[in-house]
């Protein structure tokens, strides 16, 4: 009986092949130096394979938990850095992350508790339900809509909103909402933002229709609500958003509020979008418009820098923990491999 083996240089396949050689010699009653030689060959690869397996298993089991915390701290650093970078951006609202800890024990009921029906050992009383492998995860980020400080500019085209409202503007991708009030006039006399987005006027429909989300399809199109200012006119904006010139009222700014501000999503350039039109509130608006002012960012640069340093220190501490795990597992594998 011949034995055919395809030898592989990998550390996993080599011990298996040597075991096949020993099994073949035993099964055929071979009691010769070849069998003892095969047994000797098995020892060295198995030691290396055992050390490699132990090190990989222990390292991966111990490193994943702090690594998840390190990834979360990296996300926090990125969020804080974005807040600091926009500390001087008009109308910017800072973001904040929410973390959570995933515990396996919280996903299991009382009926899952395992009480062994046997002679107890110390290990039977230490069912951790996987809590030693609890991961840190980013549960999400949310925008803090706190009021920013007013910055006087004496520019009649600058406005600052006081309250929960947003200015409705028309962008190439549709209607968006912003609190960035540094406006200007285009060549066509249209009132636009600093990004060139056109400011919309309020809907001129009965208040009863505004309270009915189903009637939104009957409202005028956004393209028909663009604010236009007559040439060589001095614009005055009242507290409720009415646009006045020497010839009278030319319109009213569309200031809207939201039933749930946390449902708004950022799109960049201080723009927000709402996923549901029913979230928009167009009646009983309490937000006031202040002409000649701009709303600054609600970012406290000193506080954010303190949080940035704290997050960086946490990141370094976790890195030290990962290095310690790797050193311990490496030492254990090397020591075991000597036997």
C-alpha positions as CSV (number, residue, x, y, z in Angstrom):
1,X,0.0,0.0,0.0
2,X,1.4,3.3,-1.1
3,X,0.9,6.6,0.7
4,X,0.4,9.6,-1.5
5,X,0.7,13.0,0.2
6,X,0.8,16.5,-1.3
7,X,3.1,18.4,1.1
8,X,2.1,21.9,1.9
9,X,4.5,24.5,3.4
10,X,1.8,26.1,5.5
11,X,2.0,25.6,9.3
12,X,-1.5,24.3,9.4
13,X,-1.2,21.5,6.8
14,X,2.2,20.2,7.7
15,X,1.3,18.7,11.1
16,X,-1.8,17.0,9.5
17,X,0.4,15.4,6.9
18,X,2.9,14.1,9.5
19,X,0.0,12.7,11.5
20,X,-1.2,10.8,8.4
21,X,2.3,9.3,8.0
22,X,2.2,8.1,11.7
23,X,-1.3,6.7,11.3
24,X,-0.3,4.8,8.1
25,X,2.7,3.3,9.8
26,X,0.7,2.2,12.8
27,X,-2.1,0.7,10.7
28,X,0.4,-1.4,8.7
29,X,2.2,-2.7,11.7
30,X,5.4,-0.9,10.8
31,X,7.7,-0.7,13.8
32,X,10.7,0.9,12.4
33,X,12.8,4.1,12.8
34,X,10.6,5.8,10.2
35,X,7.7,5.8,12.7
36,X,9.8,7.4,15.4
37,X,11.2,9.8,12.9
38,X,7.7,10.9,11.9
39,X,6.9,11.3,15.6
40,X,9.9,13.5,16.0
41,X,9.0,15.6,13.0
42,X,5.6,16.2,14.5
43,X,6.9,17.8,17.6
44,X,8.5,20.8,16.2
45,X,5.7,21.9,13.8
46,X,3.0,21.2,16.4
47,X,4.8,23.4,18.9
48,X,5.0,26.3,16.4
49,X,1.4,25.6,15.4
50,X,0.2,25.6,19.0
51,X,2.1,28.8,19.8
52,X,0.7,30.5,16.7
53,X,-2.9,29.4,17.5
54,X,-2.8,30.4,21.1
55,X,-1.3,33.8,20.2
56,X,-3.8,34.5,17.5
57,X,-6.8,33.3,19.6
58,X,-5.9,35.3,22.7
59,X,-4.8,38.4,20.8
60,X,-8.0,38.5,18.7
61,X,-10.2,37.8,21.8
62,X,-8.6,40.5,23.9
63,X,-7.9,43.1,21.3
64,X,-11.4,43.4,19.7
65,X,-12.9,45.0,22.8
66,X,-10.4,47.9,23.2
67,X,-10.2,48.2,19.4
68,X,-13.9,49.0,19.3
69,X,-13.3,51.8,21.9
70,X,-10.5,53.1,19.8
71,X,-12.7,53.3,16.7
72,X,-15.3,55.1,18.7
73,X,-12.8,57.6,20.0
74,X,-11.6,58.2,16.5
75,X,-15.1,59.1,15.4
76,X,-15.4,61.4,18.4
77,X,-12.2,63.2,17.4
78,X,-13.4,63.7,13.9
79,X,-16.7,65.1,15.1
80,X,-15.0,67.5,17.5
81,X,-12.5,68.6,14.8
82,X,-15.4,69.4,12.5
83,X,-17.1,71.5,15.2
84,X,-13.9,73.4,15.9
85,X,-13.3,74.0,12.1
86,X,-16.8,75.6,11.9
87,X,-16.5,77.7,15.1
88,X,-16.7,80.9,13.0
89,X,-19.3,79.6,10.5
90,X,-22.5,81.6,10.5
91,X,-25.5,79.7,11.7
92,X,-23.5,76.5,12.3
93,X,-24.9,73.9,14.8
94,X,-22.4,71.6,16.5
95,X,-22.7,67.8,16.5
96,X,-22.3,65.3,19.3
97,X,-21.9,61.6,19.3
98,X,-23.8,59.1,21.4
99,X,-22.0,55.9,22.5
100,X,-23.5,52.6,23.6
101,X,-22.1,49.4,25.1
102,X,-23.3,46.2,23.6
103,X,-23.8,43.6,26.4
104,X,-24.8,40.1,25.5
105,X,-26.5,39.6,28.9
106,X,-29.0,42.4,28.0
107,X,-30.2,40.5,25.0
108,X,-30.9,37.3,26.9
109,X,-33.9,36.6,29.1
110,X,-34.0,35.1,32.6
111,X,-34.9,31.7,31.1
112,X,-31.5,31.6,29.4
113,X,-29.6,31.4,32.7
114,X,-27.8,28.0,32.7
115,X,-27.8,26.1,36.0
116,X,-25.8,22.9,35.5
117,X,-27.4,19.6,36.8
118,X,-24.2,18.1,38.0
119,X,-21.5,18.3,40.6
120,X,-20.6,22.0,40.8
121,X,-17.2,23.3,40.0
122,X,-15.9,26.9,40.5
123,X,-16.2,27.6,36.8
124,X,-20.0,26.8,36.9
125,X,-20.6,30.0,39.0
126,X,-19.0,32.4,36.5
127,X,-21.4,32.6,33.6
128,X,-20.6,36.1,32.3
129,X,-23.0,35.8,29.3
130,X,-20.4,37.4,27.2
131,X,-20.1,40.7,29.1
132,X,-16.3,40.4,29.1
133,X,-16.6,40.9,25.3
134,X,-18.8,44.0,25.5
135,X,-18.1,46.3,22.6
136,X,-18.2,50.0,22.4
137,X,-20.3,51.3,19.5
138,X,-21.3,54.7,18.1
139,X,-25.1,54.8,18.6
140,X,-25.4,57.9,16.4
141,X,-24.8,61.6,16.2
142,X,-27.2,64.4,16.8
143,X,-27.2,68.1,16.2
144,X,-27.4,70.5,19.2
145,X,-29.8,73.3,18.1
146,X,-28.8,75.8,20.8
147,X,-29.1,79.5,20.0
148,X,-25.9,81.1,18.8
149,X,-24.8,84.6,19.7
150,X,-25.9,87.6,17.6
151,X,-23.1,89.4,15.7
152,X,-24.0,93.0,14.7
153,X,-23.1,93.8,11.1
154,X,-25.3,96.9,10.2
155,X,-25.9,95.2,6.8
156,X,-29.6,95.4,5.9
157,X,-29.4,92.1,4.0
158,X,-28.1,90.2,7.1
159,X,-30.6,88.6,9.2
160,X,-30.4,86.5,12.4
161,X,-33.2,84.1,13.6
162,X,-34.1,84.0,17.3
163,X,-36.0,80.9,18.1
164,X,-36.4,77.4,16.6
165,X,-37.2,78.5,13.1
166,X,-35.3,78.0,9.8
167,X,-35.2,80.0,6.6
168,X,-36.6,78.1,3.6
169,X,-34.3,78.2,0.5
170,X,-34.4,76.6,-2.9
171,X,-31.3,74.7,-4.0
172,X,-30.6,72.7,-7.2
173,X,-31.6,69.5,-5.3
174,X,-34.8,70.9,-3.9
175,X,-36.1,72.9,-0.9
176,X,-33.7,73.0,2.1
177,X,-33.6,74.9,5.4
178,X,-30.9,77.0,6.9
179,X,-30.1,79.5,9.7
180,X,-27.3,81.1,7.7
181,X,-28.6,84.7,7.2
182,X,-25.8,86.5,5.3
183,X,-28.0,87.3,2.3
184,X,-27.3,89.3,-0.9
185,X,-29.0,90.3,-4.1
186,X,-28.3,88.5,-7.4
187,X,-28.1,90.2,-10.8
188,X,-31.8,89.4,-11.3
189,X,-32.7,91.1,-8.1
190,X,-33.4,87.8,-6.3
191,X,-32.6,87.4,-2.6
192,X,-30.0,84.6,-2.3
193,X,-27.7,83.1,0.3
194,X,-23.9,83.3,0.3
195,X,-24.0,80.0,-1.7
196,X,-26.4,81.4,-4.3
197,X,-29.4,79.5,-3.0
198,X,-32.7,81.4,-3.6
199,X,-34.7,82.6,-0.6
200,X,-38.4,81.6,-0.6
201,X,-41.3,83.7,0.5
202,X,-44.0,82.4,2.8
203,X,-47.0,80.4,1.4
204,X,-50.0,82.6,0.9
205,X,-52.7,80.1,1.7
206,X,-55.3,79.9,4.4
207,X,-54.0,78.8,7.8
208,X,-56.4,75.9,7.7
209,X,-54.8,74.5,4.6
210,X,-51.3,74.8,6.1
211,X,-52.4,72.5,8.9
212,X,-53.4,69.8,6.4
213,X,-50.4,67.8,5.1
214,X,-52.6,66.3,2.4
215,X,-53.1,69.8,0.8
216,X,-49.4,70.3,0.2
217,X,-49.8,69.3,-3.5
218,X,-52.0,72.3,-4.0
219,X,-49.5,74.8,-2.7
220,X,-47.6,77.0,-5.2
221,X,-44.3,75.6,-6.5
222,X,-41.0,76.7,-4.8
223,X,-39.9,78.3,-8.1
224,X,-43.0,80.6,-7.9
225,X,-42.1,81.8,-4.4
226,X,-38.6,83.2,-5.0
227,X,-38.2,86.6,-3.3
228,X,-37.4,89.4,-5.7
229,X,-36.4,92.9,-4.6
230,X,-37.0,95.9,-6.8
231,X,-34.0,97.7,-8.2
232,X,-32.5,100.5,-6.1
233,X,-34.8,99.7,-3.2
234,X,-33.9,99.9,0.5
235,X,-35.0,96.7,2.1
236,X,-36.4,96.6,5.6
237,X,-37.2,93.3,7.4
238,X,-39.7,93.3,10.3
239,X,-39.6,90.9,13.3
240,X,-42.1,88.6,11.7
241,X,-40.2,88.4,8.4
242,X,-42.1,90.9,6.3
243,X,-40.1,92.6,3.5
244,X,-40.7,96.3,3.2
245,X,-39.6,98.9,0.8
246,X,-40.6,102.5,0.3
247,X,-43.4,101.3,-2.0
248,X,-44.8,98.9,0.6
249,X,-44.7,95.2,1.4
250,X,-43.1,93.0,-1.3
251,X,-43.4,89.7,0.5
252,X,-42.6,87.8,3.6
253,X,-39.7,85.4,4.4
254,X,-40.7,81.8,4.7
255,X,-39.7,81.0,8.3
256,X,-40.7,77.5,9.3
257,X,-40.4,75.5,12.5
258,X,-40.4,71.7,13.0
259,X,-42.3,69.4,15.2
260,X,-39.1,67.4,15.8
261,X,-35.9,69.3,15.1
262,X,-33.8,66.1,15.8
263,X,-35.3,64.6,12.7
264,X,-33.5,67.1,10.5
265,X,-30.4,65.9,8.7
266,X,-27.4,67.9,7.7
267,X,-26.4,68.3,4.1
268,X,-23.4,70.6,4.4
269,X,-23.1,74.4,3.8
270,X,-25.4,74.8,6.9
271,X,-28.3,73.2,5.1
272,X,-30.8,70.9,6.6
273,X,-33.4,68.5,5.1
274,X,-36.4,67.0,6.7
275,X,-37.4,63.4,5.8
276,X,-41.1,64.1,6.2
277,X,-43.1,67.1,5.0
278,X,-45.5,66.6,7.9
279,X,-42.7,67.6,10.3
280,X,-42.8,71.2,9.0
281,X,-44.8,73.7,11.0
282,X,-45.9,76.8,9.1
283,X,-48.4,78.3,11.5
284,X,-48.1,80.0,14.9
285,X,-44.4,80.7,14.2
286,X,-42.7,82.2,17.3
287,X,-39.3,82.8,15.7
288,X,-38.3,86.4,15.1
289,X,-36.1,87.9,12.4
290,X,-33.5,90.4,13.4
291,X,-32.2,92.6,10.6
292,X,-28.6,93.8,10.7
293,X,-27.3,90.8,12.7
294,X,-25.9,87.4,12.0
295,X,-26.2,84.3,14.2
296,X,-22.8,83.0,15.1
297,X,-21.9,79.3,15.6
298,X,-23.0,77.7,18.9
299,X,-19.6,76.0,19.2
300,X,-17.6,76.9,22.3
301,X,-14.0,76.6,21.0
302,X,-12.5,76.3,24.4
303,X,-14.9,73.5,25.5
304,X,-14.4,71.7,22.2
305,X,-10.6,71.8,22.5
306,X,-10.8,70.4,26.0
307,X,-13.0,67.5,24.7
308,X,-10.5,67.0,21.8
309,X,-7.6,66.7,24.2
310,X,-9.6,64.3,26.4
311,X,-10.6,62.1,23.5
312,X,-6.9,62.0,22.3
313,X,-5.8,60.9,25.7
314,X,-8.5,58.2,25.8
315,X,-7.3,57.0,22.4
316,X,-3.7,56.8,23.6
317,X,-4.8,54.9,26.8
318,X,-6.6,52.3,24.7
319,X,-3.6,51.9,22.4
320,X,-1.5,51.1,25.5
321,X,-4.0,48.5,26.5
322,X,-3.9,46.9,23.1
323,X,-0.1,46.8,23.2
324,X,-0.3,45.2,26.7
325,X,-2.6,42.5,25.4
326,X,-0.4,41.8,22.5
327,X,2.7,41.6,24.7
328,X,1.0,39.2,27.2
329,X,-0.3,36.9,24.5
330,X,3.0,36.9,22.7
331,X,4.9,36.1,25.9
332,X,2.4,33.3,26.7
333,X,2.8,31.8,23.2
334,X,6.6,31.9,23.3
335,X,6.8,30.4,26.8
336,X,4.4,27.5,25.9
337,X,6.3,26.8,22.8
338,X,9.4,26.0,24.8
339,X,7.8,22.9,26.4
